[in-house]
Amino acid sequence: MRRENFKPTNSSKICSKHFTADSYITSGWSSKKQLKKDAVPSIFDFPNHLVKQVTTRKLPVKRETVLDKPTGSKREIINIATPVEISDETTLEPPLKKRRHYLGDFEQGSPNRDQGYKVVVNKCIQKKNKQIKMLQQRNRRLIKKVNNLKSLLEHLEEKQMIDEDFSLKLS
C-alpha cells in the first residue's frame, strides 16, 4: 500500500477499483460482484512522485587490454569484461493524466465529502433553475411586446394613418 506503518484492521476497506476483473466470482443468477477469497489488490494509482523509477544500466563494454610479458617482447590480448544482463523487476508506468473532475463526481466511501458534493450540486441546480425562470419571463415579455406592436400596426392601418407599403416594411 506504500503507507508508512500501515496495519490493516477488521474495518479497513479497499474499493473495487483496486481489483482486476478475474478477482471476482461471477454467478449467472445475480449481478452482484463477490470477491474471491484469494483475491489480492493489484491496481494502484500512485502519484508520479511515488512511482518507482526503473533504472536501466548499460551493459559493460567489452574491452581488450594489451599486456607486455616481462620475459619477452610478445604482447598478449586479454578479454577483461564479459557481457552480463542486468534487469530490474520494477517497471515504469506511463505518467497518469490528471482525471477531470465534473460537478457531481464523488469518491466512494467518504460520506463527509459526499455530503459536501450534494450541497454544491443542489446550489448549482437552484442557480440554473432560477436562470431558466428568468429567461422564460424575459421571453414572455418579449412575445407580449411583439404582439402589442402588431396590434398597434393593425390599428394604425385601420385608421389609415400609415400606408400598406409602409406597414409591409415594418412587418
N, CA, C and O of each residue as an XYZ file, in Angstrom:
684
protein
N       0.821     -1.187      0.000
C       0.000      0.000      0.000
C       0.868      1.256      0.000
O       0.355      2.351     -0.230
N       2.140      1.127      0.246
C       3.096      2.236      0.277
C       2.694      3.310      1.273
O       2.798      4.502      0.985
N       2.248      2.899      2.411
C       1.978      3.823      3.506
C       2.844      3.398      4.662
O       2.924      2.215      4.992
N       3.483      4.352      5.270
C       4.343      4.008      6.389
C       3.501      3.535      7.562
O       2.473      4.133      7.881
N       3.936      2.472      8.193
C       3.304      1.907      9.387
C       1.828      1.577      9.185
O       1.039      1.704     10.121
N       1.441      1.158      7.987
C       0.044      0.802      7.730
C      -0.209     -0.617      8.209
O       0.489     -1.553      7.819
N      -1.215     -0.763      9.057
C      -1.616     -2.080      9.536
C      -3.115     -2.205      9.325
O      -3.887     -1.505      9.980
N      -3.550     -3.092      8.415
C      -4.988     -3.226      8.170
C      -5.698     -3.804      9.392
O      -5.161     -4.658     10.097
N      -6.906     -3.323      9.624
C      -7.732     -3.820     10.719
C      -8.978     -4.466     10.129
O      -9.133     -4.525      8.909
N      -9.863     -4.948     10.991
C     -11.095     -5.575     10.509
C     -11.998     -4.574      9.799
O     -12.803     -4.963      8.953
N     -11.878     -3.312     10.124
C     -12.728     -2.303      9.496
C     -12.062     -1.629      8.294
O     -12.678     -0.763      7.672
N     -10.825     -1.996      7.947
C     -10.151     -1.427      6.779
C     -10.821     -1.949      5.516
O     -11.159     -3.129      5.422
N     -11.009     -1.057      4.544
C     -11.683     -1.451      3.309
C     -10.906     -0.940      2.110
O     -10.227      0.085      2.174
N     -11.025     -1.681      1.009
C     -10.443     -1.291     -0.266
C     -11.571     -1.351     -1.286
O     -12.336     -2.315     -1.306
N     -11.682     -0.336     -2.129
C     -12.781     -0.320     -3.097
C     -12.452     -1.208     -4.297
O     -11.328     -1.688     -4.444
N     -13.448     -1.412     -5.140
C     -13.326     -2.335     -6.265
C     -12.363     -1.845     -7.342
O     -12.005     -2.618     -8.231
N     -11.935     -0.584     -7.291
C     -11.001     -0.055     -8.289
C      -9.649     -0.767     -8.235
O      -8.899     -0.751     -9.211
N      -9.339     -1.389     -7.101
C      -8.017     -1.973     -6.902
C      -7.935     -3.456     -7.278
O      -6.881     -4.072     -7.117
N      -9.030     -4.036     -7.777
C      -9.046     -5.449     -8.132
C      -9.284     -5.610     -9.625
O     -10.001     -4.822    -10.240
N      -8.673     -6.645    -10.201
C      -8.881     -6.935    -11.615
C     -10.180     -7.710    -11.783
O     -10.755     -8.188    -10.805
N     -10.645     -7.834    -13.028
C     -11.927     -8.490    -13.308
C     -11.898     -9.970    -12.915
O     -12.929    -10.522    -12.530
N     -10.746    -10.612    -13.004
C     -10.680    -12.035    -12.662
C     -10.593    -12.274    -11.153
O     -10.472    -13.421    -10.722
N     -10.653    -11.220    -10.350
C     -10.643    -11.363     -8.893
C     -12.044    -11.572     -8.328
O     -12.208    -11.745     -7.120
N     -13.050    -11.556     -9.194
C     -14.437    -11.667     -8.742
C     -15.044    -13.009     -9.141
O     -14.666    -13.613    -10.145
N     -15.992    -13.453     -8.327
C     -16.764    -14.657     -8.626
C     -17.984    -14.195     -9.409
O     -18.702    -13.293     -8.977
N     -18.216    -14.814    -10.558
C     -19.393    -14.455    -11.342
C     -20.435    -15.552    -11.200
O     -20.133    -16.741    -11.307
N     -21.665    -15.126    -10.959
C     -22.752    -16.095    -10.883
C     -23.809    -15.681    -11.887
O     -24.036    -14.489    -12.096
N     -24.445    -16.638    -12.499
C     -25.416    -16.362    -13.544
C     -26.704    -15.756    -13.039
O     -27.383    -15.059    -13.794
N     -27.067    -15.991    -11.800
C     -28.368    -15.542    -11.299
C     -28.322    -14.213    -10.577
O     -29.371    -13.654    -10.257
N     -27.133    -13.689    -10.310
C     -27.037    -12.424     -9.582
C     -26.063    -11.488    -10.290
O     -25.050    -11.919    -10.841
N     -26.389    -10.212    -10.264
C     -25.491     -9.237    -10.878
C     -24.518     -8.663     -9.849
O     -23.696     -7.808    -10.179
N     -24.610     -9.127     -8.616
C     -23.755     -8.635     -7.542
C     -22.364     -9.262     -7.656
O     -22.230    -10.470     -7.856
N     -21.335     -8.426     -7.527
C     -19.960     -8.925     -7.581
C     -19.566     -9.451     -6.215
O     -19.925     -8.883     -5.184
N     -18.819    -10.550     -6.224
C     -18.317    -11.088     -4.965
C     -16.841    -11.421     -5.153
O     -16.463    -12.094     -6.112
N     -16.017    -10.944     -4.231
C     -14.579    -11.178     -4.322
C     -14.238    -12.629     -4.017
O     -14.868    -13.269     -3.175
N     -13.242    -13.128     -4.708
C     -12.732    -14.455     -4.382
C     -11.969    -14.356     -3.070
O     -11.468    -13.289     -2.716
N     -11.881    -15.470     -2.348
C     -11.198    -15.449     -1.051
C      -9.706    -15.181     -1.197
O      -9.087    -14.608     -0.301
N      -9.123    -15.594     -2.324
C      -7.688    -15.405     -2.515
C      -7.364    -14.142     -3.328
O      -6.236    -13.987     -3.798
N      -8.340    -13.241     -3.497
C      -8.129    -12.021     -4.284
C      -7.160    -11.084     -3.572
O      -7.237    -10.878     -2.360
N      -6.254    -10.527     -4.356
C      -5.259     -9.602     -3.821
C      -5.357     -8.304     -4.619
O      -5.359     -8.346     -5.850
N      -5.439     -7.152     -3.950
C      -5.492     -5.896     -4.704
C      -4.215     -5.704     -5.512
O      -3.111     -5.846     -4.988
N      -4.375     -5.379     -6.798
C      -3.196     -5.272     -7.647
C      -3.167     -3.997     -8.485
O      -2.180     -3.750     -9.177
N      -4.204     -3.195     -8.443
C      -4.231     -1.967     -9.230
C      -4.157     -0.781     -8.277
O      -5.023     -0.600     -7.422
N      -3.112      0.019     -8.436
C      -2.937      1.188     -7.580
C      -2.586      2.385     -8.446
O      -1.711      2.296     -9.307
N      -3.252      3.488     -8.227
C      -2.963      4.728     -8.938
C      -2.167      5.628     -8.003
O      -2.727      6.378     -7.203
N      -0.853      5.533     -8.123
C       0.011      6.336     -7.274
C       0.343      7.644     -7.973
O       0.414      7.683     -9.201
N       0.545      8.710     -7.219
C       1.032      9.947     -7.832
C       2.428      9.722     -8.404
O       3.135      8.801     -7.994
N       2.815     10.561     -9.346
C       4.101     10.381    -10.031
C       5.286     10.344     -9.084
O       6.251      9.621     -9.334
N       5.236     11.109     -7.999
C       6.393     11.135     -7.106
C       6.516      9.850     -6.278
O       7.552      9.626     -5.653
N       5.483      9.007     -6.262
C       5.566      7.745     -5.527
C       5.862      6.544     -6.429
O       6.160      5.459     -5.931
N       5.782      6.728     -7.748
C       6.044      5.630     -8.676
C       7.539      5.371     -8.714
O       8.342      6.289     -8.882
N       7.899      4.102     -8.554
C       9.314      3.754     -8.592
C       9.819      3.874    -10.022
O       9.194      3.382    -10.962
N      10.940      4.524    -10.167
C      11.532      4.711    -11.481
C      12.413      3.506    -11.797
O      13.149      3.018    -10.939
N      12.330      3.043    -13.021
C      13.173      1.935    -13.447
C      14.498      2.520    -13.910
O      14.549      3.418    -14.751
N      15.539      1.997    -13.351
C      16.855      2.448    -13.779
C      17.442      1.371    -14.671
O      17.602      0.223    -14.258
N      17.753      1.748    -15.873
C      18.350      0.778    -16.783
C      19.848      1.014    -16.784
O      20.323      2.142    -16.913
N      20.551     -0.041    -16.642
C      22.005      0.054    -16.608
C      22.563     -0.358    -17.959
O      22.040     -1.250    -18.627
N      23.613      0.299    -18.332
C      24.266     -0.060    -19.579
C      25.091     -1.318    -19.347
O      25.679     -1.515    -18.283
N      25.116     -2.150    -20.356
C      25.933     -3.352    -20.262
C      27.409     -2.958    -20.309
O      27.789     -2.003    -20.985
N      28.220     -3.702    -19.587
C      29.650     -3.389    -19.628
C      30.199     -3.564    -21.046
O      29.836     -4.498    -21.761
N      31.055     -2.671    -21.418
C      31.648     -2.716    -22.746
C      32.790     -3.727    -22.739
O      33.579     -3.802    -21.797
N      32.848     -4.485    -23.796
C      33.916     -5.478    -23.899
C      35.212     -4.744    -24.257
O      35.309     -4.092    -25.297
N      36.187     -4.865    -23.385
C      37.452     -4.164    -23.588
C      38.579     -5.178    -23.761
O      38.562     -6.281    -23.214
N      39.517     -4.764    -24.519
C      40.694     -5.614    -24.689
C      41.899     -4.864    -24.136
O      42.080     -3.673    -24.388
N      42.704     -5.572    -23.392
C      43.882     -4.958    -22.796
C      45.126     -5.642    -23.342
O      45.169     -6.856    -23.537
N      46.101     -4.840    -23.572
C      47.367     -5.378    -24.064
C      48.340     -5.423    -22.893
O      48.610     -4.406    -22.254
N      48.862     -6.620    -22.621
C      49.840     -6.772    -21.543
C      51.193     -7.168    -22.142
O      51.280     -8.014    -23.032
N      52.206     -6.549    -21.640
C      53.560     -6.932    -22.048
C      54.083     -7.952    -21.054
O      54.013     -7.758    -19.841
N      54.606     -9.038    -21.593
C      55.228    -10.017    -20.708
C      56.628     -9.529    -20.369
O      57.365     -9.070    -21.242
N      56.987     -9.630    -19.099
C      58.310     -9.145    -18.719
C      59.454     -9.951    -19.350
O      60.549     -9.418    -19.529
N      59.223    -11.197    -19.683
C      60.316    -12.018    -20.188
C      60.542    -11.851    -21.671
O      61.676    -11.981    -22.133
N      59.528    -11.575    -22.416
C      59.695    -11.488    -23.867
C      59.049    -10.237    -24.415
O      58.512     -9.408    -23.681
N      59.120    -10.129    -25.729
C      58.544     -8.957    -26.370
C      57.149     -9.232    -26.929
O      56.559     -8.378    -27.592
N      56.627    -10.429    -26.657
C      55.285    -10.756    -27.165
C      54.221     -9.991    -26.382
O      54.351     -9.761    -25.180
N      53.198     -9.615    -27.078
C      52.058     -8.962    -26.429
C      50.905     -9.943    -26.377
O      50.678    -10.724    -27.300
N      50.192     -9.879    -25.281
C      49.066    -10.795    -25.104
C      47.787     -9.964    -24.922
O      47.768     -9.004    -24.151
N      46.731    -10.340    -25.631
C      45.455     -9.635    -25.523
C      44.551    -10.442    -24.598
O      44.364    -11.645    -24.779
N      43.997     -9.756    -23.606
C      43.132    -10.420    -22.628
C      41.756     -9.755    -22.669
O      41.647     -8.529    -22.692
N      40.710    -10.582    -22.678
C      39.343    -10.056    -22.572
C      39.031     -9.859    -21.100
O      39.034    -10.814    -20.323
N      38.762     -8.619    -20.719
C      38.510     -8.322    -19.309
C      37.050     -8.529    -18.945
O      36.740     -9.275    -18.015
N      36.169     -7.887    -19.657
C      34.753     -7.922    -19.267
C      33.975     -8.878    -20.155
O      34.221     -8.991    -21.356
N      33.051     -9.544    -19.539
C      32.123    -10.393    -20.288
C      30.731     -9.781    -20.144
O      30.396     -9.242    -19.089
N      29.927     -9.863    -21.193
C      28.609     -9.232    -21.109
C      27.731     -9.901    -20.050
O      27.618    -11.126    -19.996
N      27.123     -9.081    -19.223
C      26.235     -9.562    -18.165
C      24.908     -8.819    -18.311
O      24.886     -7.597    -18.458
N      23.801     -9.567    -18.269
C      22.494     -8.934    -18.384
C      22.008     -8.525    -17.010
O      22.001     -9.330    -16.078
N      21.602     -7.274    -16.886
C      21.096     -6.759    -15.620
C      19.678     -6.257    -15.864
O      19.435     -5.463    -16.773
N      18.754     -6.726    -15.047
C      17.375     -6.247    -15.212
C      16.759     -6.021    -13.843
O      17.047     -6.740    -12.886
N      15.925     -5.031    -13.770
C      15.185     -4.747    -12.545
C      13.753     -5.225    -12.731
O      13.226     -5.225    -13.843
N      13.132     -5.629    -11.639
C      11.768     -6.135    -11.733
C      10.739     -5.017    -11.833
O       9.643     -5.228    -12.351
N      11.075     -3.855    -11.353
C      10.100     -2.771    -11.388
C       9.973     -2.242    -12.804
O      10.948     -2.202    -13.554
N       8.771     -1.838    -13.163
C       8.530     -1.285    -14.485
C       8.022      0.137    -14.331
O       7.341      0.472    -13.362
N       8.360      0.941    -15.279
C       7.925      2.334    -15.258
C       6.557      2.428    -15.903
O       6.376      2.047    -17.059
N       5.601      2.934    -15.155
C       4.259      3.100    -15.695
C       4.202      4.438    -16.407
O       4.869      5.389    -16.000
N       3.403      4.521    -17.480
C       3.304      5.813    -18.163
C       2.703      6.843    -17.216
O       1.872      6.500    -16.375
N       3.110      8.090    -17.342
C       2.585      9.106    -16.420
C       1.071      9.217    -16.566
O       0.541      9.314    -17.672
N       0.399      9.200    -15.436
C      -1.051      9.265    -15.453
C      -1.497     10.707    -15.627
O      -0.977     11.617    -14.982
N      -2.465     10.899    -16.505
C      -3.029     12.230    -16.666
C      -3.977     12.467    -15.514
O      -4.620     11.542    -15.017
N      -4.058     13.716    -15.093
C      -4.979     14.029    -14.018
C      -6.396     13.827    -14.527
O      -6.754     14.290    -15.611
N      -7.184     13.142    -13.744
C      -8.561     12.880    -14.119
C      -9.358     14.173    -13.989
O      -9.208     14.910    -13.014
N     -10.189     14.436    -14.960
C     -11.031     15.622    -14.883
C     -12.139     15.377    -13.880
O     -12.728     14.297    -13.831
N     -12.410     16.382    -13.093
C     -13.488     16.280    -12.117
C     -14.673     17.074    -12.620
O     -14.545     18.231    -13.020
N     -15.816     16.439    -12.593
C     -17.044     17.088    -13.005
C     -17.930     17.289    -11.794
O     -17.798     16.597    -10.785
N     -18.836     18.249    -11.909
C     -19.753     18.525    -10.826
C     -20.590     17.271    -10.574
O     -21.178     16.725    -11.507
N     -20.647     16.825     -9.366
C     -21.405     15.622     -9.039
C     -20.529     14.394     -8.890
O     -21.000     13.359     -8.419
N     -19.258     14.485     -9.283
C     -18.340     13.367     -9.065
C     -18.093     13.227     -7.573
O     -18.000     14.220     -6.852
N     -17.992     12.015     -7.128
C     -17.664     11.802     -5.728
C     -16.914     10.492     -5.609
O     -16.988      9.631     -6.486
N     -16.196     10.356     -4.516
C     -15.450      9.136     -4.264
C     -16.250      8.266     -3.320
O     -16.857      8.750     -2.364
N     -16.242      6.980     -3.601
C     -16.991      6.060     -2.760
C     -16.328      5.946     -1.394
O     -15.103      5.972     -1.274
N     -17.154      5.822     -0.382
C     -16.633      5.575      0.956
C     -16.246      6.819      1.720
O     -15.540      6.717      2.722
N     -16.677      7.979      1.292
C     -16.355      9.208      2.009
C     -17.642     10.003      2.225
O     -17.950     10.891      1.431
N     -18.402      9.701      3.285
C     -19.704     10.349      3.491
C     -19.615     11.860      3.661
O     -20.491     12.579      3.183
N     -18.585     12.355      4.326
C     -18.452     13.806      4.508
C     -18.264     14.510      3.170
O     -18.880     15.544      2.910
N     -17.422     13.949      2.338
C     -17.178     14.536      1.025
C     -18.435     14.417      0.156
O     -18.758     15.332     -0.602
N     -19.148     13.276      0.272
C     -20.396     13.093     -0.473
C     -21.399     14.169     -0.094
O     -22.071     14.722     -0.964
N     -21.509     14.470      1.188
C     -22.449     15.482      1.667
C     -22.073     16.852      1.101
O     -22.942     17.628      0.704
N     -20.785     17.137      1.070
C     -20.321     18.405      0.507
C     -20.674     18.532     -0.968
O     -21.120     19.587     -1.421
N     -20.469     17.438     -1.722
C     -20.823     17.453     -3.137
C     -22.328     17.647     -3.316
O     -22.773     18.351     -4.223
N     -23.093     17.020     -2.446
C     -24.552     17.121     -2.536
C     -24.990     18.574     -2.359
O     -25.850     19.056     -3.096
N     -24.408     19.266     -1.396
C     -24.744     20.674     -1.151
C     -24.377     21.520     -2.372
O     -25.163     22.361     -2.807
N     -23.187     21.294     -2.919
C     -22.732     22.060     -4.083
C     -23.643     21.812     -5.283
O     -24.011     22.748     -5.994
N     -24.003     20.555     -5.502
C     -24.863     20.213     -6.637
C     -26.237     20.852     -6.472
O     -26.785     21.388     -7.435
N     -26.800     20.803     -5.268
C     -28.120     21.403     -5.039
C     -28.088     22.911     -5.277
O     -29.024     23.464     -5.855
N     -27.022     23.583     -4.838
C     -26.900     25.024     -5.076
C     -26.818     25.321     -6.569
O     -27.412     26.281     -7.059
N     -26.078     24.488     -7.277
C     -25.931     24.677     -8.721
C     -27.279     24.484     -9.420
O     -27.626     25.243    -10.325
N     -28.029     23.477     -9.003
C     -29.345     23.216     -9.593
C     -30.279     24.388     -9.325
O     -31.005     24.819    -10.221
N     -30.267     24.904     -8.105
C     -31.113     26.056     -7.778
C     -30.744     27.267     -8.637
O     -31.621     27.985     -9.118
N     -29.458     27.484     -8.824
C     -28.992     28.614     -9.626
C     -29.458     28.470    -11.077
O     -29.911     29.438    -11.687
N     -29.346     27.265    -11.621
C     -29.760     27.019    -13.010
C     -31.274     27.151    -13.152
O     -31.756     27.693    -14.148
N     -32.033     26.659    -12.162
C     -33.494     26.792    -12.212
C     -33.903     28.262    -12.199
O     -34.820     28.661    -12.917
N     -33.229     29.058    -11.390
C     -33.521     30.488    -11.321
C     -33.210     31.151    -12.662
O     -33.954     32.013    -13.130
N     -32.101     30.736    -13.270
C     -31.706     31.272    -14.565
C     -32.749     30.918    -15.634
O     -33.084     31.750    -16.476
N     -33.254     29.693    -15.596
C     -34.287     29.253    -16.545
C     -35.552     30.085    -16.363
O     -36.157     30.532    -17.338
N     -35.944     30.287    -15.113
C     -37.144     31.067    -14.809
C     -37.016     32.492    -15.347
O     -37.956     33.021    -15.939
N     -35.858     33.107    -15.140
C     -35.625     34.477    -15.611
C     -35.698     34.548    -17.138
O     -36.279     35.482    -17.691
N     -35.106     33.556    -17.821
C     -35.133     33.547    -19.286
C     -36.550     33.337    -19.817
O     -36.932     33.942    -20.819
N     -37.335     32.478    -19.147
C     -38.724     32.272    -19.557
C     -39.524     33.562    -19.399
O     -40.320     33.914    -20.269
N     -39.311     34.262    -18.291
C     -40.011     35.523    -18.038
C     -39.624     36.564    -19.096
O     -40.480     37.287    -19.606
N     -38.356     36.633    -19.413
C     -37.871     37.569    -20.429
C     -38.488     37.252    -21.791
O     -38.876     38.149    -22.539
N     -38.569     35.955    -22.096
C     -39.159     35.507    -23.353
C     -40.642     35.897    -23.425
O     -41.107     36.387    -24.454
N     -41.383     35.678    -22.329
C     -42.806     36.050    -22.284
C     -42.989     37.545    -22.515
O     -43.883     37.960    -23.253
N     -42.147     38.347    -21.886
C     -42.244     39.806    -22.036
C     -41.956     40.242    -23.473
O     -42.620     41.138    -23.995
N     -40.978     39.619    -24.105
C     -40.661     39.959    -25.499
C     -41.808     39.574    -26.432
O     -42.139     40.323    -27.351
N     -42.412     38.413    -26.199
C     -43.557     37.978    -27.014
C     -44.719     38.959    -26.843
O     -45.385     39.324    -27.812
N     -44.948     39.372    -25.614
C     -46.024     40.331    -25.332
C     -45.757     41.659    -26.048
O     -46.677     42.269    -26.592
N     -44.506     42.101    -26.046
C     -44.130     43.357    -26.702
C     -44.361     43.261    -28.210
O     -44.864     44.203    -28.823
N     -43.995     42.127    -28.809
C     -44.191     41.919    -30.249
C     -45.680     41.947    -30.581
O     -46.086     42.571    -31.561
N     -46.498     41.270    -29.766
C     -47.951     41.253    -30.006
C     -48.544     42.657    -29.890
O     -49.409     43.024    -30.685
N     -48.098     43.441    -28.921
C     -48.581     44.820    -28.771
C     -48.222     45.667    -29.992
O     -49.040     46.456    -30.465
N     -47.004     45.503    -30.498
C     -46.588     46.267    -31.678
C     -47.385     45.854    -32.915
O     -47.710     46.694    -33.754
N     -47.702     44.562    -33.029
C     -48.518     44.095    -34.160
C     -49.919     44.703    -34.093
O     -50.461     45.166    -35.097
N     -50.486     44.692    -32.902
C     -51.841     45.256    -32.763
C     -51.836     46.766    -33.035
O     -52.789     47.294    -33.609
N     -50.770     47.458    -32.626
C     -50.651     48.889    -32.904
C     -50.571     49.134    -34.406
O     -51.198     50.059    -34.923
N     -49.805     48.312    -35.098
C     -49.665     48.427    -36.549
C     -51.015     48.218    -37.236
O     -51.356     48.961    -38.156
N     -51.781     47.225    -36.807
C     -53.112     46.965    -37.377
C     -54.049     48.147    -37.106
O     -54.819     48.552    -37.977
N     -53.976     48.678    -35.917
C     -54.829     49.820    -35.558
C     -54.510     51.040    -36.433
O     -55.414     51.739    -36.892
N     -53.216     51.284    -36.656
C     -52.824     52.416    -37.497
C     -53.248     52.210    -38.952
O     -53.570     53.174    -39.646
N     -53.249     50.969    -39.409
C     -53.715     50.672    -40.765
C     -55.216     50.929    -40.876
O     -55.680     51.480    -41.875
N     -55.968     50.537    -39.865
C     -57.419     50.738    -39.885
C     -57.762     52.225    -39.910
O     -58.691     52.636    -40.606
N     -57.042     53.008    -39.177
C     -57.287     54.451    -39.120
C     -56.670     55.169    -40.316
O     -56.802     56.384    -40.465
N     -56.002     54.404    -41.157
C     -55.346     54.899    -42.368
C     -54.317     55.988    -42.052
O     -54.184     56.976    -42.774
N     -53.627     55.781    -40.998
C     -52.561     56.713    -40.623
C     -51.231     56.333    -41.282
O     -50.321     57.156    -41.382
N     -51.130     55.072    -41.732
C     -49.925     54.633    -42.449
C     -50.347     53.870    -43.695
O     -51.446     53.318    -43.747
N     -49.477     53.836    -44.698
C     -49.753     53.117    -45.948
C     -49.523     51.623    -45.751
O     -48.869     51.188    -44.803
N     -50.081     50.862    -46.674
C     -49.861     49.406    -46.643
C     -48.399     49.083    -46.948
O     -47.821     48.163    -46.370
N     -47.811     49.856    -47.864
C     -46.400     49.635    -48.208
C     -45.512     49.817    -46.974
O     -44.600     49.030    -46.719
N     -45.801     50.863    -46.230
C     -45.027     51.135    -45.013
C     -45.241     50.036    -43.969
O     -44.292     49.618    -43.305
N     -46.473     49.573    -43.824
C     -46.763     48.510    -42.851
C     -46.106     47.194    -43.254
O     -45.702     46.409    -42.397
N     -46.000     46.951    -44.581
C     -45.312     45.739    -45.047
C     -43.820     45.807    -44.713
O     -43.201     44.801    -44.368
N     -43.261     47.006    -44.823
C     -41.843     47.169    -44.485
C     -41.608     46.947    -42.994
O     -40.566     46.423    -42.602
N     -42.561     47.338    -42.168
C     -42.421     47.158    -40.722
C     -42.640     45.707    -40.296
O     -42.100     45.278    -39.276
N     -43.410     44.960    -41.050
C     -43.730     43.573    -40.668
C     -42.574     42.650    -40.873
O     -42.682     41.455    -40.599
